[in-house]
Amino acid sequence: MTCPICGKPVEKEARPFCSKRCADVDLSRWLNGSYAVPSEDPDDFDELEEALTKEAGKAEGRGRPH
């Protein structure tokens, strides 16, 4: 079995990866959204639009002097 990140042989302690480093690379990809399950559900698009609008409003508020 080979590491899905770098292709080296898998180490028992880090399975299914070859090292903690590759496991951390994989976790980072999950956390930053590199891995995602595509959806065409209209409700998902509505929720995404609401979340982006809310986040944009927060970002605008941070740029204003108080």
A tleap script that builds the chain and sets N, CA, C and O, in Angstrom:
source leaprc.protein.ff14SB
mol = sequence {
  NMET THR CYS PRO ILE CYS GLY LYS PRO VAL
  GLU LYS GLU ALA ARG PRO PHE CYS SER LYS
  ARG CYS ALA ASP VAL ASP LEU SER ARG TRP
  LEU ASN GLY SER TYR ALA VAL PRO SER GLU
  ASP PRO ASP ASP PHE ASP GLU LEU GLU GLU
  ALA LEU THR LYS GLU ALA GLY LYS ALA GLU
  GLY ARG GLY ARG PRO CHIE
}
set mol.1.N position { 0.855 -1.171 0.000 }
set mol.1.CA position { 0.000 0.000 0.000 }
set mol.1.C position { 0.901 1.234 0.000 }
set mol.1.O position { 1.931 1.259 0.674 }
set mol.2.N position { 0.506 2.259 -0.763 }
set mol.2.CA position { 1.299 3.483 -0.832 }
set mol.2.C position { 0.528 4.668 -0.265 }
set mol.2.O position { -0.703 4.680 -0.250 }
set mol.3.N position { 1.269 5.653 0.197 }
set mol.3.CA position { 0.706 6.880 0.770 }
set mol.3.C position { -0.071 7.634 -0.313 }
set mol.3.O position { 0.450 7.836 -1.410 }
set mol.4.N position { -1.309 8.052 -0.024 }
set mol.4.CA position { -2.089 8.781 -1.032 }
set mol.4.C position { -1.566 10.198 -1.293 }
set mol.4.O position { -1.956 10.827 -2.276 }
set mol.5.N position { -0.691 10.699 -0.426 }
set mol.5.CA position { -0.161 12.055 -0.597 }
set mol.5.C position { 1.117 12.051 -1.435 }
set mol.5.O position { 1.225 12.796 -2.409 }
set mol.6.N position { 2.094 11.205 -1.054 }
set mol.6.CA position { 3.391 11.255 -1.736 }
set mol.6.C position { 3.759 9.984 -2.495 }
set mol.6.O position { 4.697 9.997 -3.293 }
set mol.7.N position { 3.032 8.877 -2.261 }
set mol.7.CA position { 3.295 7.644 -2.987 }
set mol.7.C position { 4.332 6.725 -2.360 }
set mol.7.O position { 4.601 5.649 -2.893 }
set mol.8.N position { 4.929 7.135 -1.217 }
set mol.8.CA position { 5.894 6.278 -0.528 }
set mol.8.C position { 5.154 5.132 0.160 }
set mol.8.O position { 3.938 5.201 0.334 }
set mol.9.N position { 5.871 4.083 0.551 }
set mol.9.CA position { 5.223 2.981 1.273 }
set mol.9.C position { 4.620 3.452 2.600 }
set mol.9.O position { 5.179 4.318 3.272 }
set mol.10.N position { 3.495 2.881 2.962 }
set mol.10.CA position { 2.776 3.248 4.187 }
set mol.10.C position { 3.530 2.730 5.408 }
set mol.10.O position { 4.046 1.612 5.406 }
set mol.11.N position { 3.586 3.556 6.444 }
set mol.11.CA position { 4.159 3.157 7.727 }
set mol.11.C position { 3.024 2.803 8.677 }
set mol.11.O position { 2.004 3.491 8.720 }
set mol.12.N position { 3.204 1.732 9.435 }
set mol.12.CA position { 2.165 1.229 10.337 }
set mol.12.C position { 1.642 2.325 11.275 }
set mol.12.O position { 0.435 2.422 11.494 }
set mol.13.N position { 2.535 3.147 11.830 }
set mol.13.CA position { 2.157 4.178 12.798 }
set mol.13.C position { 1.328 5.311 12.179 }
set mol.13.O position { 0.571 5.979 12.883 }
set mol.14.N position { 1.465 5.523 10.900 }
set mol.14.CA position { 0.803 6.655 10.248 }
set mol.14.C position { -0.265 6.226 9.248 }
set mol.14.O position { -0.791 7.061 8.511 }
set mol.15.N position { -0.584 4.961 9.214 }
set mol.15.CA position { -1.509 4.410 8.233 }
set mol.15.C position { -2.777 5.237 8.094 }
set mol.15.O position { -3.358 5.583 9.122 }
set mol.16.N position { -3.237 5.570 6.929 }
set mol.16.CA position { -2.855 5.094 5.601 }
set mol.16.C position { -1.769 5.946 4.944 }
set mol.16.O position { -1.597 5.896 3.726 }
set mol.17.N position { -1.040 6.724 5.737 }
set mol.17.CA position { 0.003 7.594 5.202 }
set mol.17.C position { 1.386 7.024 5.518 }
set mol.17.O position { 1.509 6.031 6.235 }
set mol.18.N position { 2.423 7.664 4.976 }
set mol.18.CA position { 3.788 7.206 5.238 }
set mol.18.C position { 4.374 7.894 6.461 }
set mol.18.O position { 5.344 7.411 7.045 }
set mol.19.N position { 3.784 9.024 6.850 }
set mol.19.CA position { 4.344 9.790 7.966 }
set mol.19.C position { 3.278 10.724 8.533 }
set mol.19.O position { 2.217 10.923 7.941 }
set mol.20.N position { 3.591 11.288 9.697 }
set mol.20.CA position { 2.695 12.280 10.300 }
set mol.20.C position { 2.600 13.507 9.391 }
set mol.20.O position { 1.547 14.137 9.298 }
set mol.21.N position { 3.708 13.842 8.720 }
set mol.21.CA position { 3.699 14.996 7.824 }
set mol.21.C position { 2.631 14.842 6.733 }
set mol.21.O position { 1.858 15.767 6.483 }
set mol.22.N position { 2.592 13.687 6.095 }
set mol.22.CA position { 1.595 13.463 5.039 }
set mol.22.C position { 0.183 13.438 5.626 }
set mol.22.O position { -0.760 13.907 4.989 }
set mol.23.N position { 0.033 12.900 6.826 }
set mol.23.CA position { -1.278 12.925 7.483 }
set mol.23.C position { -1.705 14.367 7.737 }
set mol.23.O position { -2.873 14.711 7.559 }
set mol.24.N position { -0.758 15.213 8.155 }
set mol.24.CA position { -1.062 16.623 8.393 }
set mol.24.C position { -1.386 17.357 7.092 }
set mol.24.O position { -2.251 18.232 7.076 }
set mol.25.N position { -0.707 17.012 6.014 }
set mol.25.CA position { -1.013 17.606 4.708 }
set mol.25.C position { -2.443 17.266 4.311 }
set mol.25.O position { -3.181 18.128 3.835 }
set mol.26.N position { -2.832 16.008 4.508 }
set mol.26.CA position { -4.187 15.585 4.182 }
set mol.26.C position { -5.211 16.331 5.037 }
set mol.26.O position { -6.219 16.810 4.518 }
set mol.27.N position { -4.959 16.432 6.345 }
set mol.27.CA position { -5.867 17.163 7.237 }
set mol.27.C position { -5.993 18.617 6.811 }
set mol.27.O position { -7.093 19.169 6.795 }
set mol.28.N position { -4.881 19.233 6.468 }
set mol.28.CA position { -4.897 20.626 6.019 }
set mol.28.C position { -5.764 20.803 4.771 }
set mol.28.O position { -6.494 21.786 4.644 }
set mol.29.N position { -5.673 19.852 3.867 }
set mol.29.CA position { -6.499 19.922 2.647 }
set mol.29.C position { -7.976 19.838 2.983 }
set mol.29.O position { -8.788 20.530 2.369 }
set mol.30.N position { -8.343 18.992 3.958 }
set mol.30.CA position { -9.745 18.907 4.381 }
set mol.30.C position { -10.184 20.217 5.013 }
set mol.30.O position { -11.266 20.723 4.717 }
set mol.31.N position { -9.342 20.770 5.888 }
set mol.31.CA position { -9.725 21.968 6.627 }
set mol.31.C position { -9.805 23.215 5.759 }
set mol.31.O position { -10.619 24.097 6.033 }
set mol.32.N position { -8.978 23.310 4.712 }
set mol.32.CA position { -9.040 24.511 3.873 }
set mol.32.C position { -10.005 24.368 2.699 }
set mol.32.O position { -10.135 25.281 1.884 }
set mol.33.N position { -10.683 23.218 2.613 }
set mol.33.CA position { -11.705 23.053 1.587 }
set mol.33.C position { -11.212 22.501 0.264 }
set mol.33.O position { -11.964 22.487 -0.710 }
set mol.34.N position { -9.970 22.046 0.201 }
set mol.34.CA position { -9.464 21.471 -1.045 }
set mol.34.C position { -10.239 20.216 -1.430 }
set mol.34.O position { -10.452 19.937 -2.610 }
set mol.35.N position { -10.655 19.465 -0.413 }
set mol.35.CA position { -11.495 18.298 -0.655 }
set mol.35.C position { -12.942 18.721 -0.405 }
set mol.35.O position { -13.247 19.321 0.626 }
set mol.36.N position { -13.799 18.419 -1.315 }
set mol.36.CA position { -15.206 18.763 -1.138 }
set mol.36.C position { -16.067 17.791 -1.939 }
set mol.36.O position { -15.632 17.234 -2.947 }
set mol.37.N position { -17.273 17.605 -1.477 }
set mol.37.CA position { -18.233 16.767 -2.177 }
set mol.37.C position { -19.145 17.704 -2.959 }
set mol.37.O position { -19.847 18.520 -2.362 }
set mol.38.N position { -19.144 17.599 -4.289 }
set mol.38.CA position { -19.993 18.496 -5.078 }
set mol.38.C position { -21.473 18.236 -4.841 }
set mol.38.O position { -21.896 17.107 -4.591 }
set mol.39.N position { -22.245 19.307 -4.926 }
set mol.39.CA position { -23.685 19.193 -4.723 }
set mol.39.C position { -24.405 20.100 -5.711 }
set mol.39.O position { -23.925 21.180 -6.055 }
set mol.40.N position { -25.548 19.643 -6.150 }
set mol.40.CA position { -26.381 20.463 -7.013 }
set mol.40.C position { -27.740 20.689 -6.368 }
set mol.40.O position { -28.692 21.084 -7.041 }
set mol.41.N position { -27.832 20.442 -5.074 }
set mol.41.CA position { -29.056 20.658 -4.304 }
set mol.41.C position { -29.283 22.164 -4.158 }
set mol.41.O position { -28.414 22.850 -3.620 }
set mol.42.N position { -30.410 22.702 -4.613 }
set mol.42.CA position { -30.676 24.140 -4.521 }
set mol.42.C position { -30.571 24.680 -3.089 }
set mol.42.O position { -30.162 25.824 -2.891 }
set mol.43.N position { -30.933 23.878 -2.103 }
set mol.43.CA position { -30.820 24.329 -0.717 }
set mol.43.C position { -29.367 24.598 -0.342 }
set mol.43.O position { -29.086 25.522 0.422 }
set mol.44.N position { -28.448 23.804 -0.871 }
set mol.44.CA position { -27.032 24.019 -0.590 }
set mol.44.C position { -26.573 25.356 -1.161 }
set mol.44.O position { -25.808 26.071 -0.514 }
set mol.45.N position { -27.025 25.700 -2.350 }
set mol.45.CA position { -26.651 26.971 -2.954 }
set mol.45.C position { -27.193 28.144 -2.135 }
set mol.45.O position { -26.497 29.141 -1.941 }
set mol.46.N position { -28.423 28.028 -1.660 }
set mol.46.CA position { -29.017 29.082 -0.833 }
set mol.46.C position { -28.239 29.264 0.461 }
set mol.46.O position { -27.968 30.394 0.868 }
set mol.47.N position { -27.875 28.160 1.115 }
set mol.47.CA position { -27.115 28.242 2.356 }
set mol.47.C position { -25.737 28.851 2.112 }
set mol.47.O position { -25.264 29.654 2.916 }
set mol.48.N position { -25.098 28.478 1.018 }
set mol.48.CA position { -23.793 29.034 0.692 }
set mol.48.C position { -23.900 30.532 0.455 }
set mol.48.O position { -23.084 31.299 0.964 }
set mol.49.N position { -24.891 30.953 -0.307 }
set mol.49.CA position { -25.065 32.369 -0.588 }
set mol.49.C position { -25.290 33.159 0.702 }
set mol.49.O position { -24.723 34.238 0.873 }
set mol.50.N position { -26.111 32.630 1.607 }
set mol.50.CA position { -26.357 33.300 2.886 }
set mol.50.C position { -25.071 33.400 3.706 }
set mol.50.O position { -24.785 34.447 4.286 }
set mol.51.N position { -24.308 32.329 3.756 }
set mol.51.CA position { -23.061 32.326 4.524 }
set mol.51.C position { -22.058 33.327 3.951 }
set mol.51.O position { -21.395 34.042 4.703 }
set mol.52.N position { -21.947 33.379 2.627 }
set mol.52.CA position { -21.019 34.315 2.000 }
set mol.52.C position { -21.451 35.761 2.225 }
set mol.52.O position { -20.611 36.630 2.462 }
set mol.53.N position { -22.737 36.020 2.153 }
set mol.53.CA position { -23.250 37.370 2.389 }
set mol.53.C position { -22.969 37.789 3.826 }
set mol.53.O position { -22.544 38.916 4.082 }
set mol.54.N position { -23.208 36.877 4.756 }
set mol.54.CA position { -22.962 37.171 6.165 }
set mol.54.C position { -21.479 37.437 6.406 }
set mol.54.O position { -21.129 38.375 7.121 }
set mol.55.N position { -20.619 36.635 5.825 }
set mol.55.CA position { -19.175 36.800 6.005 }
set mol.55.C position { -18.695 38.106 5.370 }
set mol.55.O position { -17.824 38.776 5.925 }
set mol.56.N position { -19.249 38.472 4.219 }
set mol.56.CA position { -18.870 39.725 3.569 }
set mol.56.C position { -19.267 40.916 4.436 }
set mol.56.O position { -18.531 41.899 4.517 }
set mol.57.N position { -20.420 40.831 5.080 }
set mol.57.CA position { -20.854 41.889 5.986 }
set mol.57.C position { -19.928 42.035 7.175 }
set mol.57.O position { -19.639 43.152 7.605 }
set mol.58.N position { -19.458 40.918 7.712 }
set mol.58.CA position { -18.511 40.952 8.831 }
set mol.58.C position { -17.200 41.590 8.390 }
set mol.58.O position { -16.612 42.385 9.124 }
set mol.59.N position { -16.745 41.241 7.193 }
set mol.59.CA position { -15.476 41.764 6.684 }
set mol.59.C position { -15.560 43.270 6.488 }
set mol.59.O position { -14.597 43.983 6.774 }
set mol.60.N position { -16.684 43.760 6.010 }
set mol.60.CA position { -16.865 45.199 5.825 }
set mol.60.C position { -16.831 45.913 7.165 }
set mol.60.O position { -16.257 46.996 7.281 }
set mol.61.N position { -17.441 45.314 8.171 }
set mol.61.CA position { -17.473 45.911 9.502 }
set mol.61.C position { -16.105 46.028 10.144 }
set mol.61.O position { -15.873 46.933 10.946 }
set mol.62.N position { -15.200 45.130 9.805 }
set mol.62.CA position { -13.847 45.147 10.367 }
set mol.62.C position { -13.007 46.264 9.776 }
set mol.62.O position { -12.061 46.733 10.410 }
set mol.63.N position { -13.344 46.693 8.570 }
set mol.63.CA position { -12.524 47.707 7.897 }
set mol.63.C position { -12.896 49.128 8.281 }
set mol.63.O position { -12.168 50.058 7.934 }
set mol.64.N position { -13.979 49.325 8.970 }
set mol.64.CA position { -14.423 50.681 9.331 }
set mol.64.C position { -13.780 51.146 10.630 }
set mol.64.O position { -13.654 50.361 11.570 }
set mol.65.N position { -13.364 52.429 10.697 }
set mol.65.CA position { -12.862 52.951 11.964 }
set mol.65.C position { -14.015 53.135 12.942 }
set mol.65.O position { -15.143 53.418 12.538 }
set mol.66.N position { -13.726 52.974 14.224 }
set mol.66.CA position { -14.766 53.101 15.253 }
set mol.66.C position { -14.712 54.433 15.903 }
set mol.66.O position { -15.513 54.718 16.794 }
savepdb mol mol.pdb
quit
